[in-house]
Amino acid sequence: MLSEFYITTDDFEIELKECDKALASVKGLNNVHRLSLADLARDMLSFRDNFLRAHMDATMWVTDSVAEMRRAPSLPTSQHSDFLAYLKGDKDLPDSSREAVQQYIQAGLDHAQRMNRLSKSVAGTRSQNSASELQTAYKAYFFFVRAFHDAAYRVILLLSGQRPGLHSSMHAAVKNTNSPVHAKIATIPGYIEWFTDFRDKRNRIKVGANFSLCGPQWDVGIGFNKTTPEGGIVVDMSEGPNSYRLGDLMIAFRFSAAILVLIRREARGSAS
């Protein structure tokens, strides 16, 4: 999937160059907005190596944590009744069964001590830091991508003969079905639905939502946490509105490339 991410971002970069070339040929176009679009796109591209390093580091430590958890002792099903009898203080429990249960309990205590030691060790600190770095990297991309699409909206407005405002937002085109820009972006299959979901997630981050890492370890992502009025934290790892993974970020890059294709076509129409 890492290779696919690079391929996806390379495609985005190719479209950026073609789009910028087309915009440069449009006479009278406000270059402030053209350059803003290009700068925000380059921010997305420049950050990819930092993001992937954070992703690989977090994946490595999640994999390590899973391996450590699997070292916990397990009790054979055939001994479950002996375990319950031991807990109840059954004096008729055979010595061999009693000894097996005691060994299991001791092994569990040893494993708990090991996990506690790991959590306080350099390894534990590195693992926690890797999670924080990946969470921050995802958070940064939400703001980079969102800002890019607002810049794209301003450029589309210019190419449509309109004057964008200081706070012009792509959300305006998405929610206003009578807008000429809405009709243009609606030609990109799935764009409006994707943008709405992406914006909702970004808004949750904007007001302070935090994350937990979610697995599986071969596809580590983030899950949005919810803070209760009492100060508790609800961790929800369910798919959809509560999680975000590398594959979702690639989708964001693909829709960003699609917007550049739209702008390029509009620019060539204005230049002709």
BAZAKOL-626046 format. One line per field, with one value per residue (C-alpha): residue in three letters; x, y negated, z negated. Coordinates in nm, 4 decimals. Layout:
N
residu = [ALA,...]
X = [X,...]
Y = [Y,...]
Z = [Z,...]
This chain:
272
residu = [MET,LEU,SER,GLU,PHE,TYR,ILE,THR,THR,ASP,ASP,PHE,GLU,ILE,GLU,LEU,LYS,GLU,CYS,ASP,LYS,ALA,LEU,ALA,SER,VAL,LYS,GLY,LEU,ASN,ASN,VAL,HIS,ARG,LEU,SER,LEU,ALA,ASP,LEU,ALA,ARG,ASP,MET,LEU,SER,PHE,ARG,ASP,ASN,PHE,LEU,ARG,ALA,HIS,MET,ASP,ALA,THR,MET,TRP,VAL,THR,ASP,SER,VAL,ALA,GLU,MET,ARG,ARG,ALA,PRO,SER,LEU,PRO,THR,SER,GLN,HIS,SER,ASP,PHE,LEU,ALA,TYR,LEU,LYS,GLY,ASP,LYS,ASP,LEU,PRO,ASP,SER,SER,ARG,GLU,ALA,VAL,GLN,GLN,TYR,ILE,GLN,ALA,GLY,LEU,ASP,HIS,ALA,GLN,ARG,MET,ASN,ARG,LEU,SER,LYS,SER,VAL,ALA,GLY,THR,ARG,SER,GLN,ASN,SER,ALA,SER,GLU,LEU,GLN,THR,ALA,TYR,LYS,ALA,TYR,PHE,PHE,PHE,VAL,ARG,ALA,PHE,HIS,ASP,ALA,ALA,TYR,ARG,VAL,ILE,LEU,LEU,LEU,SER,GLY,GLN,ARG,PRO,GLY,LEU,HIS,SER,SER,MET,HIS,ALA,ALA,VAL,LYS,ASN,THR,ASN,SER,PRO,VAL,HIS,ALA,LYS,ILE,ALA,THR,ILE,PRO,GLY,TYR,ILE,GLU,TRP,PHE,THR,ASP,PHE,ARG,ASP,LYS,ARG,ASN,ARG,ILE,LYS,VAL,GLY,ALA,ASN,PHE,SER,LEU,CYS,GLY,PRO,GLN,TRP,ASP,VAL,GLY,ILE,GLY,PHE,ASN,LYS,THR,THR,PRO,GLU,GLY,GLY,ILE,VAL,VAL,ASP,MET,SER,GLU,GLY,PRO,ASN,SER,TYR,ARG,LEU,GLY,ASP,LEU,MET,ILE,ALA,PHE,ARG,PHE,SER,ALA,ALA,ILE,LEU,VAL,LEU,ILE,ARG,ARG,GLU,ALA,ARG,GLY,SER,ALA,SER]
X = [0.0000,0.2950,0.3910,0.0306,0.0362,0.3431,0.1848,-0.1328,0.0558,0.2719,-0.0463,-0.1617,0.1703,0.1447,-0.2031,-0.0789,0.1893,-0.0550,-0.3141,-0.0675,0.0507,-0.3072,-0.3843,-0.0712,-0.2060,-0.5321,-0.5049,-0.6065,-0.6291,-0.5484,-0.2153,-0.2562,-0.5191,-0.3281,-0.0135,-0.2088,-0.3563,-0.0114,0.1472,-0.1200,-0.0860,0.2900,0.2311,0.0346,0.3176,0.6010,0.4447,0.4038,0.7467,0.6993,0.3552,0.4782,0.7659,0.5151,0.2876,0.5642,0.6950,0.3491,0.2824,0.6088,0.5219,0.1620,0.2910,0.5339,0.2564,0.0371,0.3256,0.3799,0.0109,0.0163,0.2799,0.0099,-0.0585,-0.3756,-0.5640,-0.6721,-1.0474,-1.0159,-0.8832,-1.1535,-1.3545,-1.0412,-0.9763,-1.3282,-1.3000,-0.9712,-1.1229,-1.4090,-1.1623,-1.2640,-1.0618,-1.1357,-0.9412,-0.6572,-0.3067,-0.1996,-0.4922,-0.4286,-0.0639,-0.1529,-0.3924,-0.1353,0.1239,-0.1241,-0.1982,0.1718,0.2433,-0.0342,0.1132,0.4586,0.3178,0.1323,0.4559,0.6368,0.3716,0.3858,0.7636,0.7409,0.4939,0.7454,1.0495,1.2108,1.0152,0.6892,0.7807,0.8758,0.5484,0.3422,0.5356,0.4842,0.1080,0.1066,0.3144,0.0826,-0.2255,-0.0695,0.0293,-0.3283,-0.4549,-0.2163,-0.3367,-0.6979,-0.6090,-0.3814,-0.6410,-0.9304,-0.7371,-0.6436,-1.0069,-1.1080,-0.8290,-0.9539,-1.3027,-1.1659,-0.9870,-1.3015,-1.4939,-1.2379,-1.2584,-1.6386,-1.6133,-1.6880,-1.4840,-1.3965,-1.4127,-1.1528,-1.3266,-1.4722,-1.5178,-1.5861,-1.8624,-2.0593,-2.0621,-2.1466,-2.4487,-2.5795,-2.7215,-2.8127,-2.4530,-2.2763,-1.9745,-2.1922,-2.2888,-1.9213,-1.8007,-2.1016,-1.9526,-1.6843,-1.8464,-1.8656,-1.6936,-1.9773,-2.0328,-1.6598,-1.6140,-1.9074,-1.7705,-1.4156,-1.5335,-1.7324,-1.4224,-1.2069,-1.4648,-1.4513,-1.0753,-1.1200,-1.3198,-1.0691,-1.1545,-0.8673,-0.7807,-0.6819,-0.4946,-0.7004,-0.5904,-0.5443,-0.1679,-0.1247,-0.3565,-0.3091,-0.5346,-0.6990,-1.0329,-1.2134,-1.2654,-1.5608,-1.5295,-1.8280,-1.9485,-1.8177,-1.4670,-1.4691,-1.3494,-1.5503,-1.3255,-1.5121,-1.3123,-1.6052,-1.5595,-1.7087,-1.7407,-1.5279,-1.2100,-0.9560,-0.6773,-0.4072,-0.6525,-0.8864,-0.6016,-0.5276,-0.8925,-0.8498,-0.5519,-0.7489,-1.0369,-0.7837,-0.6351,-0.9843,-1.0429,-0.7181,-0.8351,-1.1601,-0.9725,-0.7368,-1.0293,-1.1966,-0.8721,-0.8197,-1.1778,-1.1155,-0.7858,-0.9315]
Y = [0.0000,-0.2352,-0.2044,-0.2738,-0.5891,-0.7164,-0.6335,-0.8179,-1.1266,-1.1172,-1.1246,-1.4250,-1.5996,-1.5367,-1.6887,-1.9853,-2.0662,-2.0373,-2.2457,-2.5199,-2.5333,-2.5737,-2.8441,-3.0372,-3.0649,-3.2323,-3.6058,-3.8330,-3.5562,-3.6638,-3.4940,-3.5238,-3.2508,-3.0422,-3.0458,-2.9818,-2.6685,-2.5503,-2.6230,-2.4311,-2.1375,-2.1355,-2.1329,-1.8120,-1.6632,-1.7834,-1.6262,-1.2767,-1.1443,-1.2688,-1.1108,-0.7757,-0.7681,-0.8250,-0.5571,-0.2982,-0.3729,-0.3407,-0.0204,0.1287,0.0559,0.1724,0.4996,0.5299,0.4646,0.7307,0.9787,0.8987,0.9442,1.2841,1.3977,1.4016,1.7545,1.9310,2.1944,2.5043,2.5470,2.8806,2.6986,2.4300,2.6373,2.6928,2.3193,2.2433,2.5147,2.3701,2.0221,2.1675,2.3381,2.6920,2.9184,3.2243,3.0791,3.3223,3.1996,3.2185,2.9992,2.7577,2.7279,2.6646,2.3852,2.2293,2.2355,2.0658,1.7936,1.7342,1.7155,1.4576,1.2498,1.2712,1.1537,0.8651,0.7576,0.7740,0.5591,0.3093,0.2938,0.2457,-0.0416,-0.2255,-0.1447,-0.3218,-0.0837,-0.1973,-0.5626,-0.5049,-0.3219,-0.6024,-0.8678,-0.6832,-0.6825,-1.0550,-1.1325,-0.9390,-1.1015,-1.4451,-1.3564,-1.2593,-1.5769,-1.7863,-1.6259,-1.7050,-2.0743,-2.0646,-1.8919,-2.1060,-2.4292,-2.3013,-2.2429,-2.5894,-2.7315,-2.5211,-2.6646,-3.0193,-2.9406,-2.7841,-3.0983,-3.3128,-3.0940,-3.1264,-3.5057,-3.5507,-3.7188,-3.5010,-3.6432,-3.6206,-3.3224,-3.1548,-2.7856,-2.4782,-2.4021,-2.6907,-2.5176,-2.1799,-2.3021,-2.5436,-2.3146,-2.6172,-2.7345,-2.7030,-2.5674,-2.2967,-2.1796,-2.1587,-1.9654,-1.7337,-1.6009,-1.4325,-1.1035,-1.0815,-1.4147,-1.5864,-1.2861,-1.2538,-1.6244,-1.6312,-1.3368,-1.4753,-1.8177,-1.6625,-1.4799,-1.7921,-1.9915,-1.7358,-1.7862,-2.1630,-2.1623,-1.9405,-1.5767,-1.3408,-0.9955,-0.6453,-0.4126,-0.1326,0.1890,0.4399,0.4038,0.4361,0.1387,-0.0976,-0.4024,-0.6436,-0.6216,-0.9340,-0.9494,-1.1185,-1.3045,-1.2856,-1.5816,-1.3944,-1.3872,-1.0262,-0.9124,-0.6891,-0.5037,-0.4006,-0.2065,-0.1307,-0.1879,-0.4875,-0.8206,-0.7137,-0.5901,-0.7004,-0.5009,-0.5277,-0.4124,-0.6991,-0.9476,-0.8093,-0.8692,-1.2304,-1.2685,-1.1165,-1.3599,-1.6409,-1.5317,-1.5193,-1.8811,-1.9785,-1.8056,-2.0021,-2.3300,-2.2477,-2.1889,-2.5112,-2.7014,-2.5709,-2.6664,-3.0212,-3.0518,-2.9440]
Z = [0.0000,-0.0530,0.3137,0.4121,0.2004,0.3867,0.7219,0.6209,0.5057,0.8199,1.0287,0.8273,0.8903,1.2652,1.2712,1.0679,1.3256,1.6151,1.4337,1.3447,1.7037,1.8265,1.5703,1.6634,2.0183,1.9082,1.9678,1.6820,1.4256,1.0713,1.0091,0.6332,0.6422,0.8973,0.6872,0.3679,0.5222,0.6322,0.2941,0.1039,0.3417,0.2861,-0.0893,-0.0417,0.1634,-0.0606,-0.3666,-0.2224,-0.3278,-0.6839,-0.6902,-0.5610,-0.8087,-1.0893,-0.9419,-0.9130,-1.2625,-1.4176,-1.2223,-1.3486,-1.7110,-1.6769,-1.5306,-1.8200,-2.0733,-1.9165,-1.9318,-2.2997,-2.3790,-2.2089,-2.4569,-2.7243,-2.8512,-2.7472,-2.9396,-2.7439,-2.7258,-2.9031,-3.2122,-3.2368,-3.4858,-3.6956,-3.6974,-3.8211,-4.0830,-4.2025,-4.2349,-4.4388,-4.6714,-4.5767,-4.8088,-4.5921,-4.2975,-4.2101,-4.2919,-3.9281,-3.8202,-4.1064,-4.0061,-3.6396,-3.7369,-3.9686,-3.6899,-3.4574,-3.7135,-3.7768,-3.4042,-3.3723,-3.6559,-3.4968,-3.1649,-3.3320,-3.5012,-3.1679,-2.9964,-3.2832,-3.2539,-2.8780,-2.9173,-3.1387,-2.9265,-2.6328,-2.4096,-2.5677,-2.5200,-2.1575,-2.0966,-2.2515,-2.0590,-1.7310,-1.7897,-1.8656,-1.5564,-1.3256,-1.4786,-1.4251,-1.0688,-0.9829,-1.1482,-0.9380,-0.6146,-0.7007,-0.7136,-0.4061,-0.1883,-0.3103,-0.2412,0.1051,0.2037,0.0857,0.3028,0.5930,0.5440,0.5648,0.8906,1.0382,0.9433,1.1271,1.4367,1.4202,1.4288,1.0583,0.7889,0.4893,0.1410,-0.1329,-0.2942,0.0148,-0.0611,0.1482,-0.0997,0.0520,0.3896,0.2377,0.0428,0.3107,0.5761,0.7908,0.8067,1.1443,0.9596,0.8008,1.1479,1.2437,0.9393,0.9609,1.2861,1.0750,0.9631,0.5849,0.5216,0.3336,0.1052,0.0419,-0.0292,-0.2709,-0.4696,-0.4642,-0.5792,-0.8638,-0.9849,-0.9535,-1.1509,-1.4306,-1.4440,-1.4294,-1.7539,-1.9328,-1.8575,-1.9294,-1.8006,-1.8950,-1.6635,-1.5129,-1.3501,-1.2090,-1.2341,-0.8569,-0.7983,-1.0916,-1.0935,-1.3337,-1.5106,-1.6307,-2.0062,-2.1730,-2.5028,-2.7366,-2.9489,-3.2547,-3.1080,-2.9921,-2.6502,-2.4185,-2.1733,-1.8574,-1.5980,-1.3676,-0.9966,-0.8166,-0.9942,-1.2908,-1.1250,-0.8652,-0.7048,-0.4419,-0.1758,-0.2681,-0.2316,0.1151,0.2053,0.0900,0.3248,0.6130,0.5676,0.5388,0.8702,1.0208,0.9161,1.0883,1.4058,1.3872,1.3411,1.6280,1.8630,1.7498,1.7973,2.1486,2.2312,2.1039,2.2900,2.6258]
